[in-house]
Amino acid sequence: MRYNAGVSKILVVDDEENIVDLLSSYLRSEGFQVEVATDGPTALAKARAFRPDVVVLDIMLPGLDGIEVLRQLRSESPVYVVMLTAKTEEADKVVGLSVGADDYVTKPFSPRELSARIRAMLRRGRGAGPEEPRVLSFRNLRIDSGRREVWTDDEAVELTTLEFDLLYALAAYPGRVLSREQLLERVWGADYFGDDRVVDAHIKKLRHKLNDDATQPRFIHTVRGIGYKFGAEPV
């Protein structure tokens, strides 16, 4: 899915009626097409029927919680997902990001801020690759930006779109240290409003999929106090 001049579709999922009413009203006034759900099973059914561009998903839901809804969504679709969390749900934020959420917003929040984050995601374009497709080859890793495919040790690796973009941002400049702020700008967009911990959560997930040990990395190296670098040598 890519952002375009047409009407983008948002699915708002929360069991608090006041939040659903506030968000749906505001997002419709901003020109989005909006559907709502107040429990997990309904959220999944509406996501399959409505095919939204973005899902705004609360963690605490009846029927199925937001984390399980996210797991099932991620197995079916690359749709953008913004998690809604309470200030006390720090662990859930980390779990949500590791499962595949693209961003999170902490309650209470401004509908204007949420709308800005959604627009930033859509401008980035889900599935949009680099302008000039390239194949990056390393001893144990191959990244095809045109096909958006990754192989490690001759095995295909299934990545989310954001994980692919993050890997490509690092691998395109092997040996170069990129700060979390630089990665946020390149992958999440210049007008991303969240904090930089989202980078760490996605790096952790990416390392797991690449079988990359953080203590003895083959690919992604942590540069303490700064960010990350891609350590493999191109071939």
C-alpha positions in Angstrom: 0.0 0.0 0.0 1.2 3.5 -0.8 0.1 6.9 0.3 -1.5 8.8 -2.5 -3.9 11.7 -3.1 -6.9 9.4 -2.5 -8.7 8.7 0.7 -6.6 6.6 3.1 -8.4 4.2 5.4 -8.0 4.0 9.1 -9.3 1.3 11.5 -9.5 2.6 15.1 -9.6 -0.2 17.7 -10.3 0.7 21.4 -12.9 -0.4 23.9 -13.2 3.1 25.4 -16.2 4.7 23.7 -14.9 8.3 24.3 -11.6 7.5 22.6 -13.2 5.8 19.6 -15.6 8.7 19.2 -12.9 11.3 19.5 -10.5 9.7 17.1 -13.0 8.7 14.5 -14.5 12.1 14.5 -11.1 13.9 14.3 -9.7 11.6 11.6 -12.8 11.9 9.5 -12.5 15.7 9.7 -8.9 15.2 8.5 -10.1 13.5 5.3 -9.6 9.8 6.3 -12.1 7.0 5.8 -12.6 5.5 9.3 -14.0 2.2 10.6 -14.0 1.3 14.3 -14.0 -1.8 16.5 -14.2 -2.2 20.2 -12.9 -5.8 20.7 -10.2 -8.1 19.3 -12.3 -10.5 17.2 -14.2 -7.6 15.6 -10.9 -5.8 14.9 -9.6 -8.7 12.9 -12.8 -9.2 11.0 -13.0 -5.5 10.1 -9.3 -5.4 9.1 -9.9 -8.3 6.7 -13.0 -6.7 5.2 -12.0 -3.0 5.3 -8.4 -3.5 4.3 -7.1 -0.3 6.1 -3.9 1.5 5.4 -3.3 2.1 9.1 -4.7 0.3 12.3 -4.7 2.3 15.5 -4.8 -0.5 18.1 -5.3 -0.4 21.8 -3.5 -3.0 23.9 -6.2 -3.7 26.4 -9.1 -5.2 24.5 -11.9 -7.7 25.3 -12.0 -11.0 23.4 -8.4 -10.9 22.1 -5.9 -8.4 23.5 -4.1 -6.0 21.2 -0.8 -7.9 21.2 -2.6 -11.1 19.9 -4.6 -9.0 17.3 -1.2 -7.5 16.2 0.3 -11.0 15.9 -2.5 -12.2 13.6 -2.5 -9.0 11.6 1.2 -9.3 11.0 0.8 -12.9 9.7 -1.7 -11.6 7.1 -0.8 -8.1 6.1 1.9 -5.4 6.1 -0.6 -2.8 7.3 0.8 0.0 9.4 0.0 -0.4 13.1 0.1 2.3 15.8 -0.3 0.9 19.3 -2.2 2.8 22.0 -0.7 2.2 25.4 -1.0 3.6 29.0 1.9 5.1 30.7 2.2 2.0 33.0 2.4 -0.4 30.1 6.1 -0.1 29.3 6.5 -3.8 28.9 3.6 -4.0 26.5 5.2 -1.3 24.3 8.3 -3.4 23.9 6.3 -6.5 23.2 4.2 -4.7 20.7 7.2 -3.3 18.8 8.9 -6.7 18.8 5.8 -8.3 17.4 5.7 -5.8 14.6 4.0 -2.5 15.6 5.4 0.4 13.6 4.8 3.0 16.4 3.1 3.6 19.7 1.3 6.5 21.3 1.0 6.8 25.1 -2.4 7.8 26.6 -3.4 10.6 27.1 -2.5 11.8 23.6 -3.4 14.5 21.1 -5.5 13.4 18.1 -3.5 16.0 16.1 -0.3 14.3 17.0 -1.7 10.9 16.1 -2.9 12.2 12.8 0.5 13.7 12.0 2.2 10.3 12.8 -0.3 8.5 10.5 0.4 11.0 7.6 4.1 10.6 8.1 3.8 6.8 7.7 1.6 7.1 4.6 4.0 9.6 3.0 6.8 7.1 3.5 4.8 4.5 1.5 4.4 1.0 2.6 6.6 -1.2 0.5 8.3 1.7 -1.3 11.9 0.7 -2.1 14.9 2.9 -2.9 14.7 4.9 -6.0 17.3 2.8 -7.8 17.0 -0.9 -6.9 20.2 -2.5 -5.8 21.4 -5.9 -4.7 23.7 -5.8 -1.7 25.9 -8.9 -1.3 27.8 -9.9 1.8 29.4 -13.2 2.7 26.4 -14.6 4.5 23.7 -12.1 3.5 22.1 -10.9 0.3 19.6 -8.0 0.1 17.6 -7.3 -3.1 16.0 -3.9 -2.8 14.1 -4.3 -6.0 12.4 -7.5 -5.0 12.6 -6.5 -1.3 13.9 -9.9 -0.5 16.6 -11.0 2.0 18.6 -14.2 2.2 21.0 -15.3 5.0 23.1 -18.5 4.8 21.0 -19.3 1.6 17.8 -19.2 3.5 15.0 -16.7 2.7 14.3 -14.3 5.6 10.7 -13.0 6.1 10.9 -9.3 7.2 8.2 -6.7 7.7 8.5 -3.7 5.4 9.9 -1.6 8.3 12.4 -4.2 9.2 13.6 -4.4 5.6 13.9 -0.6 5.4 15.9 -0.6 8.6 18.3 -3.3 7.4 18.7 -1.6 4.0 19.5 1.7 5.7 22.3 0.1 7.6 23.6 -2.3 4.9 23.8 0.4 2.2 26.6 2.0 4.2 28.7 -0.8 5.7 31.1 0.4 8.4 29.3 3.7 8.8 27.8 4.5 12.2 24.2 5.7 12.0 22.7 7.3 15.1 19.2 6.4 16.2 18.1 9.9 15.1 19.5 9.3 11.6 17.7 5.9 11.4 14.5 7.4 12.6 14.7 10.0 9.9 15.6 7.6 7.1 13.2 4.8 8.1 10.3 6.4 10.0 10.4 9.8 8.3 11.7 13.2 9.2 8.4 14.2 11.0 8.3 11.1 13.3 7.2 12.2 16.8 8.1 9.2 18.9 11.2 8.5 20.9 14.2 6.6 19.7 13.6 3.4 21.7 11.5 2.2 18.7 14.8 1.8 16.8 16.2 -0.5 19.5 13.1 -2.7 19.6 13.1 -3.2 15.8 16.9 -3.9 15.8 16.3 -6.6 18.4 13.7 -8.2 16.2 15.8 -7.9 13.1 18.8 -9.5 14.8 16.6 -12.4 15.8 15.4 -13.0 12.3 18.9 -12.8 10.9 20.3 -15.1 13.6 22.6 -12.3 14.6 24.0 -12.5 18.1 24.3 -9.0 19.7 27.3 -10.1 21.7 29.1 -11.4 18.7 27.4 -9.8 15.7 27.9 -10.8 12.1 25.9 -7.9 10.7 24.5 -5.3 13.1 26.9 -3.8 15.6 25.8 -1.6 18.5 27.9 1.6 18.9 27.2 2.5 22.6 25.8 5.9 23.2 25.3 6.6 19.4 23.5 4.0 17.4 24.4 1.1 15.1 26.6 0.2 12.2 26.6 -2.7 9.6 29.8 -4.6 10.1 29.8 -7.2 7.3 32.1 -6.6 4.3 30.5 -6.5 0.9 31.6 -9.0 -1.7 
